[in-house]
Amino acid sequence: MLAIVILSGCRQSQQKQNIPVSDSFPTELVHFEPYQHNPVFTGTNANTWDKKIRERGYILFEDSIYRMWYTGYNNEKADRHPGYATSTDGLTWKRYSDKPIYDADWVEDMCIIKHDSIYYMFAEGRNDIAHILISADGINWKEKGNIDIRKTNGEPIDKGEYGTPTIWYENKTWYLFYERGDLGIWLATSKDMNVWTNVQDDPVLALGPDAYDKYAVAMNQVIKYDGKYYGYYHASDTKEWKEWSVNIAMSDDLIHWKKYEHNPIMQHNRSSGIMVNNGKGYRLYTMHPDVNVFLPLGEK
């Protein structure tokens, strides 16, 4: 009942502003206002391991604390490693340490999920090969190994990169979304996280046909809202990938997706969008090239 009341109020606000509304894409999932003091988190811009940050970080809201994992690096030739920061309001952040929380290998573009009291980090490794790390506290991580993805016939997928791993868990099944060169989003499933099998050997979310995602797509996050799945993905409308945007698609089964007719929902190189529900509503954080937050309409 609460969701209905919120939705009704937001729709009235949107209509006053002549912003498009779609029945398949509720206002609270697609329309936000930028926080006036953005960005809320950046690289240090000093000679540290996290002088710069990049690509997808991830935020979980747990026990009234915002927990953020981010990718830091010093220069283009340096390895990428994860850092960790916390916040009580999601606006002012404190770094956990002046060192990465894991530096034994290359880690970037991570997705974090907590399952049965264990944190799982699905991330890109060196050469854009996806791997999994595990942790009891979200801070101290151990390598679990590269993700083994198979075609529908059981054979390994073709050699080459497979990155931006995005995870969903439901009904004792793990769902893994991944991209290959950002040229489409594939879906594989697993019961044990040891072997993953494609649900089909073609992308479940393809490039285009519109210009905004004609040249690159990669899934960042999947959420479930009112019985439907919503996938937030980043995309580019140029061959050179000069600028990225945040977009959304909806599905009833995680396989067949409908893109929002008013994509992109964020432009101007604000990408790698992550939705965070703080118990009062959703905020949209964009994680690249800095962390910016976009608040629900009406939130100050």
C-alpha positions as CSV (number, residue, x, y, z in Angstrom):
1,M,0.0,0.0,0.0
2,L,2.9,2.3,0.8
3,A,4.4,1.8,-2.6
4,I,1.1,2.7,-4.3
5,V,0.8,5.9,-2.3
6,I,4.4,6.9,-3.1
7,L,4.0,6.1,-6.7
8,S,0.8,8.2,-7.0
9,G,2.4,11.2,-5.4
10,C,5.5,11.0,-7.6
11,R,3.5,10.7,-10.8
12,Q,1.6,13.9,-9.9
13,S,4.9,15.6,-9.5
14,Q,6.3,14.3,-12.7
15,Q,3.2,15.3,-14.7
16,K,3.5,18.8,-13.4
17,Q,7.1,18.9,-14.8
18,N,6.0,17.3,-18.1
19,I,8.4,14.4,-17.6
20,P,7.5,11.2,-19.4
21,V,5.9,8.5,-17.3
22,S,5.6,4.8,-18.2
23,D,3.3,2.2,-16.6
24,S,6.1,-0.4,-17.0
25,F,8.8,1.8,-15.4
26,P,7.6,3.4,-12.1
27,T,8.7,7.0,-11.6
28,E,10.7,6.1,-8.5
29,L,12.9,3.8,-10.6
30,V,13.7,6.2,-13.4
31,H,13.4,9.9,-12.3
32,F,15.7,11.5,-9.8
33,E,17.1,14.9,-8.8
34,P,20.9,15.5,-8.5
35,Y,22.3,16.1,-5.1
36,Q,23.4,19.7,-5.0
37,H,26.9,18.9,-3.6
38,N,27.9,16.2,-6.1
39,P,30.3,14.4,-6.4
40,V,30.1,12.8,-3.0
41,F,33.2,10.6,-3.4
42,T,36.2,10.9,-5.7
43,G,39.8,9.7,-6.1
44,T,42.3,11.4,-3.9
45,N,43.9,13.3,-6.8
46,A,47.1,12.8,-4.8
47,N,50.0,10.2,-5.2
48,T,48.0,7.4,-3.6
49,W,47.0,4.0,-4.8
50,D,43.4,5.4,-5.4
51,K,44.4,8.7,-7.0
52,K,41.6,7.9,-9.4
53,I,38.5,5.7,-9.3
54,R,36.8,4.1,-12.2
55,E,33.9,1.9,-13.5
56,R,31.4,0.2,-11.3
57,G,31.7,0.3,-7.6
58,Y,28.9,-1.1,-5.4
59,I,26.9,0.1,-2.5
60,L,24.9,-1.9,0.1
61,F,22.8,-0.4,2.8
62,E,23.1,-2.6,6.0
63,D,22.2,-1.8,9.6
64,S,21.7,1.9,8.8
65,I,25.2,2.1,7.3
66,Y,26.0,2.7,3.6
67,R,28.9,0.4,2.6
68,M,30.7,1.2,-0.6
69,W,33.3,-0.8,-2.5
70,Y,35.2,1.1,-5.2
71,T,38.0,0.5,-7.7
72,G,41.1,2.6,-7.3
73,Y,44.3,3.1,-9.3
74,N,47.2,5.5,-9.6
75,N,47.8,5.6,-13.3
76,E,46.7,3.9,-16.5
77,K,49.5,1.3,-16.2
78,A,48.8,0.5,-12.5
79,D,46.9,-2.5,-11.3
80,R,43.3,-2.0,-10.2
81,H,42.4,-2.8,-6.6
82,P,39.3,-2.4,-4.4
83,G,38.8,0.1,-1.7
84,Y,36.1,0.4,1.0
85,A,34.3,3.4,2.5
86,T,31.3,3.9,4.8
87,S,28.7,6.6,5.4
88,T,25.9,7.2,7.8
89,D,23.9,9.3,5.3
90,G,25.1,8.1,1.9
91,L,26.4,11.6,1.2
92,T,29.6,12.0,3.3
93,W,32.0,9.1,3.1
94,K,35.0,7.9,5.1
95,R,37.7,5.7,3.7
96,Y,38.3,2.6,5.7
97,S,42.0,2.7,5.1
98,D,44.7,4.4,3.1
99,K,45.4,1.0,1.5
100,P,43.3,-1.3,-0.7
101,I,41.3,-4.0,1.0
102,Y,42.7,-6.6,-1.4
103,D,45.9,-6.3,-3.5
104,A,46.8,-9.9,-4.4
105,D,45.4,-9.5,-7.8
106,W,43.6,-7.2,-10.3
107,V,40.0,-6.4,-9.1
108,E,37.7,-3.9,-10.7
109,D,34.1,-3.4,-11.8
110,M,32.7,-5.3,-8.8
111,C,29.2,-6.5,-7.8
112,I,28.6,-7.5,-4.2
113,I,26.0,-9.8,-2.8
114,K,25.5,-11.1,0.8
115,H,24.1,-14.7,0.9
116,D,24.0,-16.9,4.0
117,S,26.2,-14.5,6.0
118,I,28.9,-14.6,3.3
119,Y,29.8,-11.7,1.0
120,Y,30.5,-12.6,-2.6
121,M,32.3,-10.2,-4.9
122,F,31.9,-10.8,-8.6
123,A,34.5,-8.7,-10.4
124,E,36.6,-8.2,-13.5
125,G,40.2,-9.4,-13.1
126,R,43.2,-8.9,-15.4
127,N,42.3,-8.9,-19.1
128,D,38.6,-8.5,-18.3
129,I,38.2,-12.1,-17.0
130,A,35.5,-12.3,-14.4
131,H,36.3,-14.0,-11.0
132,I,34.8,-14.4,-7.6
133,L,36.1,-13.4,-4.1
134,I,34.5,-14.3,-0.8
135,S,34.5,-12.6,2.6
136,A,33.0,-13.0,6.0
137,D,32.9,-9.2,6.7
138,G,33.1,-7.5,3.4
139,I,36.6,-6.2,4.1
140,N,38.9,-9.2,4.2
141,W,38.7,-11.1,0.9
142,K,39.9,-14.5,-0.4
143,E,40.1,-15.5,-4.1
144,K,37.6,-18.2,-5.2
145,G,38.7,-18.4,-8.8
146,N,37.7,-17.4,-12.3
147,I,34.1,-17.9,-13.4
148,D,33.7,-21.0,-15.5
149,I,31.0,-20.2,-18.1
150,R,29.7,-22.8,-20.6
151,K,27.6,-22.7,-23.7
152,T,24.2,-24.3,-23.8
153,N,25.8,-27.5,-25.1
154,G,28.2,-27.6,-22.2
155,E,31.3,-26.5,-24.0
156,P,33.4,-23.6,-22.7
157,I,32.5,-20.2,-24.1
158,D,34.8,-18.9,-26.8
159,K,38.1,-17.6,-25.6
160,G,38.3,-13.9,-24.8
161,E,37.2,-11.4,-22.2
162,Y,34.0,-11.7,-20.2
163,G,33.5,-9.0,-17.8
164,T,31.1,-6.7,-15.8
165,P,29.7,-9.7,-13.9
166,T,26.3,-8.9,-12.3
167,I,24.6,-11.3,-10.0
168,W,21.1,-12.2,-9.0
169,Y,20.0,-15.0,-6.7
170,E,16.5,-16.5,-6.4
171,N,14.9,-19.9,-5.8
172,K,18.3,-21.6,-5.2
173,T,19.6,-20.4,-8.5
174,W,22.4,-18.0,-9.3
175,Y,21.9,-15.8,-12.3
176,L,25.1,-14.2,-13.9
177,F,24.9,-11.4,-16.4
178,Y,28.1,-10.6,-18.2
179,E,29.3,-8.8,-21.3
180,R,31.8,-9.7,-24.0
181,G,33.6,-6.5,-25.2
182,D,30.5,-4.6,-24.1
183,L,28.8,-5.8,-27.3
184,G,25.9,-7.5,-25.6
185,I,24.7,-8.8,-22.2
186,W,24.6,-12.6,-21.8
187,L,23.0,-14.6,-19.0
188,A,24.3,-17.9,-17.4
189,T,22.9,-19.8,-14.4
190,S,24.4,-22.1,-11.7
191,K,23.2,-24.0,-8.7
192,D,26.6,-24.1,-7.0
193,M,28.7,-21.2,-8.5
194,N,31.2,-23.8,-9.8
195,V,30.0,-24.1,-13.4
196,W,27.7,-21.6,-15.1
197,T,25.7,-22.4,-18.2
198,N,24.3,-19.9,-20.7
199,V,20.5,-19.8,-20.9
200,Q,21.0,-19.1,-24.6
201,D,24.2,-18.4,-26.6
202,D,23.0,-15.1,-27.8
203,P,22.7,-11.9,-25.7
204,V,19.6,-11.5,-23.6
205,L,20.1,-7.7,-24.0
206,A,21.6,-6.6,-27.3
207,L,22.9,-3.4,-28.8
208,G,20.5,-0.8,-30.2
209,P,18.5,-0.4,-32.2
210,D,18.4,3.2,-30.9
211,A,21.5,5.4,-30.9
212,Y,22.0,5.7,-27.2
213,D,23.2,2.1,-26.8
214,K,24.2,1.3,-30.3
215,Y,27.9,0.7,-29.6
216,A,28.2,-0.7,-26.0
217,V,26.1,-2.2,-23.2
218,A,26.9,-3.8,-19.9
219,M,24.6,-4.7,-16.9
220,N,25.4,-3.0,-13.6
221,Q,22.6,-4.2,-11.3
222,V,19.3,-6.1,-11.2
223,I,16.6,-5.3,-8.7
224,K,13.1,-6.7,-8.2
225,Y,10.2,-4.4,-7.8
226,D,6.5,-5.3,-7.7
227,G,7.2,-8.7,-9.1
228,K,9.2,-7.5,-12.1
229,Y,12.9,-7.3,-12.7
230,Y,14.7,-4.1,-13.6
231,G,18.2,-4.1,-15.0
232,Y,20.3,-1.0,-14.8
233,Y,22.9,-1.0,-17.5
234,H,25.5,1.4,-18.9
235,A,25.8,2.1,-22.6
236,S,27.6,4.2,-25.2
237,D,26.4,5.9,-28.4
238,T,29.9,6.3,-29.9
239,K,32.3,3.8,-31.4
240,E,35.1,5.4,-29.3
241,W,33.1,5.0,-26.0
242,K,33.8,8.6,-25.2
243,E,30.7,9.0,-23.1
244,W,28.6,6.7,-21.1
245,S,25.0,6.8,-19.9
246,V,22.7,4.9,-17.4
247,N,19.7,3.0,-18.8
248,I,17.1,0.6,-17.6
249,A,15.2,-2.4,-18.9
250,M,12.4,-4.5,-17.5
251,S,11.8,-8.3,-17.5
252,D,9.3,-10.8,-16.2
253,D,11.7,-13.7,-16.4
254,L,15.3,-12.3,-16.4
255,I,15.7,-13.5,-20.0
256,H,13.4,-11.3,-22.1
257,W,14.0,-7.6,-21.6
258,K,12.1,-4.5,-22.6
259,K,14.1,-1.3,-22.7
260,Y,12.7,1.9,-21.3
261,E,11.3,4.0,-24.1
262,H,12.8,7.2,-22.6
263,N,16.4,5.9,-22.0
264,P,18.9,7.2,-21.1
265,I,17.9,8.1,-17.5
266,M,21.4,9.6,-16.8
267,Q,23.7,11.1,-19.4
268,H,26.9,13.3,-19.6
269,N,29.3,10.4,-18.7
270,R,27.5,9.6,-15.4
271,S,27.5,5.8,-15.6
272,S,27.7,2.5,-13.8
273,G,24.5,3.2,-12.0
274,I,23.6,1.5,-8.7
275,M,20.3,1.7,-7.0
276,V,20.3,1.7,-3.2
277,N,17.1,1.3,-1.1
278,N,17.7,2.9,2.3
279,G,14.3,1.8,3.7
280,K,12.6,5.1,2.7
281,G,13.1,4.8,-1.0
282,Y,15.6,4.4,-3.8
283,R,18.6,6.6,-4.5
284,L,20.6,6.2,-7.7
285,Y,24.4,6.4,-7.4
286,T,26.5,6.7,-10.5
287,M,30.0,5.3,-9.9
288,H,32.0,6.5,-12.9
289,P,34.2,8.6,-13.2
290,D,33.3,9.9,-9.7
291,V,30.5,8.9,-7.3
292,N,27.4,11.1,-7.7
293,V,24.0,10.6,-6.0
294,F,20.6,11.3,-7.4
295,L,17.8,11.6,-4.9
296,P,14.1,10.7,-5.2
297,L,12.0,13.6,-6.3
298,G,11.2,15.8,-3.4
299,E,14.0,14.6,-1.1
300,K,16.3,17.4,0.1
